[in-house]
């Protein structure tokens, strides 16, 4: 293990690793599901409340508890979350939204883009990764507070494929963005404050788990809700890994 229990912000996690990649064995983004409205609203309210406090308030930073994950590669490493996927995805979407709201496009891209690709992505299915790559390069001229329907604006873009309507992670991300839009459009929450390392607003405890793979048993143990993957989800992950090996030489 390394950096056990260190308290950091999202930006600092990307300072340590080339990218954050939700592994294939994980579930789709669930916090944006229609059935999770109560959880979604409560979580966004907590994030919003943190921004209402002055930077020197003793209640800051708002700590989101532990994020567990393993690290792959050397040099330019990848962080693969085992637990914390939902919180990290929502935080990523909040960074994008506040960057759009505050006109901090360049600052956002320095942190979240590498050669026009998102440094936060999903391996669950290719379409999810494609969506995040497109999103980090999409910043309309009209600020979000003047947008009546942020989701419609995104889905009407030429880069948004109709087939993405079948991707649960993308649809959940859109639902979450709309919820973020409703909660943060008229507030003083700012992108620069979100990435402030000296006076952080939102942090989490990082636990890097090195030197072992993403076994089913490990995932079940680390999943905060204790929900094991279905037989189909396990088969899908292993089948896609087998295909990747088969076509390496193609």
C-alpha positions as CSV (number, residue, x, y, z in Angstrom):
1,X,0.0,0.0,0.0
2,X,1.1,3.6,-0.6
3,X,-0.2,6.9,0.5
4,X,-2.4,5.1,3.0
5,X,-5.3,7.3,4.2
6,X,-3.9,10.5,2.7
7,X,-6.5,13.3,2.4
8,X,-6.5,14.9,-1.0
9,X,-8.6,16.7,-3.6
10,X,-9.6,15.3,-7.0
11,X,-6.9,17.4,-8.8
12,X,-4.2,15.9,-6.6
13,X,-5.3,12.3,-7.5
14,X,-4.7,13.3,-11.2
15,X,-1.3,14.8,-10.2
16,X,-0.3,11.4,-9.0
17,X,-1.6,9.3,-11.9
18,X,-2.0,9.8,-15.7
19,X,-5.6,8.9,-15.5
20,X,-8.5,7.6,-13.4
21,X,-10.2,4.7,-15.1
22,X,-13.3,2.9,-13.8
23,X,-12.4,-0.7,-14.3
24,X,-14.4,-3.1,-16.5
25,X,-15.5,-5.2,-13.5
26,X,-17.3,-2.2,-12.0
27,X,-20.9,-1.3,-12.4
28,X,-22.3,1.5,-14.5
29,X,-22.6,5.0,-12.9
30,X,-25.6,4.5,-10.6
31,X,-25.8,7.8,-8.7
32,X,-27.6,9.4,-11.7
33,X,-30.3,6.8,-12.1
34,X,-33.8,8.0,-11.8
35,X,-34.4,5.6,-8.9
36,X,-31.5,7.2,-7.0
37,X,-33.0,10.7,-6.9
38,X,-33.0,10.9,-3.1
39,X,-29.4,9.9,-2.8
40,X,-28.4,12.2,-5.6
41,X,-30.1,15.3,-4.1
42,X,-28.8,14.6,-0.6
43,X,-25.2,14.3,-1.9
44,X,-25.4,17.4,-4.1
45,X,-26.9,19.3,-1.1
46,X,-23.9,18.3,1.0
47,X,-21.4,19.5,-1.7
48,X,-23.3,22.7,-2.2
49,X,-23.4,23.4,1.6
50,X,-19.6,23.2,1.7
51,X,-19.3,26.0,-0.8
52,X,-21.4,28.2,1.4
53,X,-18.8,28.2,4.1
54,X,-15.8,30.6,4.2
55,X,-12.5,29.1,3.3
56,X,-11.2,29.3,6.9
57,X,-14.3,27.6,8.4
58,X,-13.4,24.8,10.8
59,X,-16.1,22.6,9.1
60,X,-14.0,22.5,5.9
61,X,-13.0,20.6,4.0
62,X,-16.0,18.3,3.4
63,X,-14.5,14.9,3.5
64,X,-16.1,12.2,1.4
65,X,-14.5,9.3,3.3
66,X,-12.3,6.6,1.7
67,X,-11.6,6.1,-2.0
68,X,-10.1,2.6,-2.5
69,X,-8.2,1.6,-5.7
70,X,-5.3,-0.2,-7.3
71,X,-2.6,1.3,-9.5
72,X,-1.5,-0.1,-12.8
73,X,1.6,0.7,-14.8
74,X,4.9,2.4,-14.2
75,X,5.7,6.1,-14.7
76,X,2.3,7.2,-16.2
77,X,0.1,5.1,-14.0
78,X,-3.6,4.5,-14.0
79,X,-5.7,4.6,-10.8
80,X,-8.5,2.0,-10.9
81,X,-11.2,2.7,-8.2
82,X,-12.6,-0.3,-6.4
83,X,-14.8,1.7,-4.1
84,X,-15.6,5.4,-4.7
85,X,-16.7,5.2,-8.3
86,X,-20.0,7.1,-7.7
87,X,-18.4,9.9,-5.8
88,X,-15.5,10.3,-8.2
89,X,-17.9,10.4,-11.2
90,X,-20.1,13.1,-9.6
91,X,-17.1,15.1,-8.7
92,X,-15.7,14.9,-12.2
93,X,-19.1,16.2,-13.6
94,X,-19.1,19.0,-11.0
95,X,-15.6,20.1,-12.1
96,X,-16.8,20.2,-15.7
97,X,-20.0,22.1,-14.9
98,X,-18.2,24.7,-12.7
99,X,-15.5,25.2,-15.3
100,X,-18.2,25.9,-17.8
101,X,-20.1,28.2,-15.4
102,X,-16.9,30.2,-14.5
103,X,-15.3,30.3,-17.9
104,X,-12.3,28.2,-16.7
105,X,-12.0,26.1,-19.8
106,X,-8.2,26.2,-20.1
107,X,-7.7,25.5,-16.4
108,X,-10.1,22.5,-16.6
109,X,-8.3,21.1,-19.7
110,X,-4.9,21.4,-18.0
111,X,-6.1,19.1,-15.3
112,X,-8.6,16.8,-17.0
113,X,-7.4,16.4,-20.7
114,X,-4.4,14.7,-22.3
115,X,-4.2,15.0,-26.0
116,X,-7.9,15.9,-26.2
117,X,-8.9,12.8,-24.3
118,X,-10.4,12.7,-20.8
119,X,-8.1,11.7,-17.9
120,X,-11.2,10.4,-16.2
121,X,-12.9,7.6,-18.0
122,X,-14.9,4.3,-17.9
123,X,-13.8,0.9,-19.2
124,X,-17.2,-0.7,-18.5
125,X,-18.1,-0.2,-22.2
126,X,-16.4,1.8,-25.0
127,X,-19.3,4.2,-25.5
128,X,-18.9,5.5,-21.9
129,X,-15.3,6.4,-22.5
130,X,-16.2,8.1,-25.8
131,X,-18.8,10.2,-24.1
132,X,-16.3,11.5,-21.5
133,X,-13.8,12.2,-24.2
134,X,-16.3,14.3,-26.0
135,X,-17.6,16.1,-22.9
136,X,-14.1,17.4,-21.8
137,X,-13.9,19.1,-25.2
138,X,-17.4,20.6,-25.2
139,X,-17.8,24.1,-23.7
140,X,-20.6,26.1,-25.3
141,X,-20.3,29.9,-25.4
142,X,-23.6,30.4,-23.5
143,X,-23.1,30.1,-19.7
144,X,-25.1,27.3,-18.0
145,X,-27.2,29.8,-16.0
146,X,-28.7,31.0,-19.3
147,X,-29.4,27.4,-20.4
148,X,-32.9,26.2,-19.8
149,X,-32.1,22.6,-20.6
150,X,-28.5,21.5,-20.3
151,X,-29.2,17.9,-21.2
152,X,-31.0,18.8,-24.4
153,X,-28.1,21.1,-25.3
154,X,-25.6,18.2,-25.0
155,X,-27.7,15.6,-26.7
156,X,-28.3,17.9,-29.7
157,X,-24.6,18.1,-30.5
158,X,-23.3,16.5,-33.6
159,X,-20.8,14.4,-31.6
160,X,-23.6,12.9,-29.4
161,X,-24.5,9.5,-31.0
162,X,-28.1,8.3,-30.8
163,X,-26.8,4.8,-29.7
164,X,-25.6,6.4,-26.5
165,X,-29.2,6.5,-25.3
166,X,-28.7,2.8,-24.6
167,X,-25.6,3.3,-22.3
168,X,-26.7,3.5,-18.7
169,X,-23.6,5.3,-17.5
170,X,-24.1,8.1,-20.1
171,X,-27.7,8.5,-19.3
172,X,-27.0,8.6,-15.6
173,X,-24.2,11.2,-16.2
174,X,-26.7,13.4,-18.1
175,X,-29.2,13.1,-15.2
176,X,-26.5,14.0,-12.8
177,X,-25.5,17.0,-14.9
178,X,-29.1,18.3,-14.9
179,X,-29.3,17.9,-11.2
180,X,-25.9,19.7,-10.7
181,X,-27.3,22.4,-13.1
182,X,-30.4,22.9,-10.9
183,X,-28.4,23.0,-7.7
184,X,-25.4,25.1,-8.7
185,X,-26.4,27.4,-11.5
186,X,-27.3,30.3,-9.2
187,X,-24.7,29.8,-6.5
188,X,-21.2,31.2,-5.7
189,X,-19.6,27.8,-6.0
190,X,-16.5,28.2,-8.2
191,X,-14.2,25.9,-10.2
192,X,-11.0,27.6,-8.8
193,X,-12.1,27.0,-5.2
194,X,-12.9,23.3,-6.1
195,X,-9.2,22.9,-7.2
196,X,-7.7,24.9,-4.4
197,X,-5.1,22.7,-2.7
198,X,-4.4,25.2,0.1
199,X,-8.0,25.8,1.2
200,X,-9.8,22.7,-0.1
201,X,-13.6,22.6,-0.1
202,X,-14.1,18.9,-0.9
203,X,-11.6,16.1,-0.1
204,X,-11.5,12.3,0.3
205,X,-9.2,9.8,1.9
206,X,-7.1,7.9,-0.6
207,X,-6.1,4.3,-0.1
208,X,-3.9,2.9,-2.9
209,X,-4.0,-0.9,-3.0
210,X,-1.0,-2.1,-5.0
211,X,0.3,-5.4,-6.2
212,X,-2.9,-7.3,-6.8
213,X,-5.5,-7.6,-9.5
214,X,-9.2,-6.9,-9.6
215,X,-10.6,-10.3,-8.4
216,X,-14.3,-10.8,-7.8
217,X,-13.7,-11.5,-4.1
218,X,-11.7,-8.3,-3.7
219,X,-14.4,-6.2,-5.4
220,X,-17.1,-7.7,-3.1
221,X,-15.1,-6.9,0.0
222,X,-14.3,-3.4,-1.1
223,X,-17.8,-2.5,-2.3
224,X,-19.3,-0.2,0.4
225,X,-22.8,-1.5,-0.3
226,X,-21.6,-5.1,-0.3
227,X,-23.4,-6.0,-3.6
228,X,-21.6,-8.7,-5.6
229,X,-21.5,-8.5,-9.3
230,X,-24.1,-10.5,-11.2
231,X,-23.0,-13.6,-13.1
232,X,-23.6,-11.7,-16.3
233,X,-21.5,-8.7,-15.2
234,X,-18.6,-11.0,-14.3
235,X,-18.9,-12.9,-17.6
236,X,-19.0,-9.6,-19.5
237,X,-15.8,-8.3,-17.9
238,X,-13.9,-11.6,-18.4
239,X,-15.2,-12.0,-22.0
240,X,-14.1,-8.5,-23.0
241,X,-10.7,-9.0,-21.4
242,X,-10.3,-12.3,-23.4
243,X,-11.3,-10.5,-26.6
244,X,-8.7,-7.8,-26.0
245,X,-6.0,-10.5,-25.7
246,X,-7.2,-12.3,-28.8
247,X,-7.0,-9.1,-30.9
248,X,-3.7,-7.7,-29.5
249,X,-1.8,-8.8,-32.6
250,X,-4.4,-7.7,-35.2
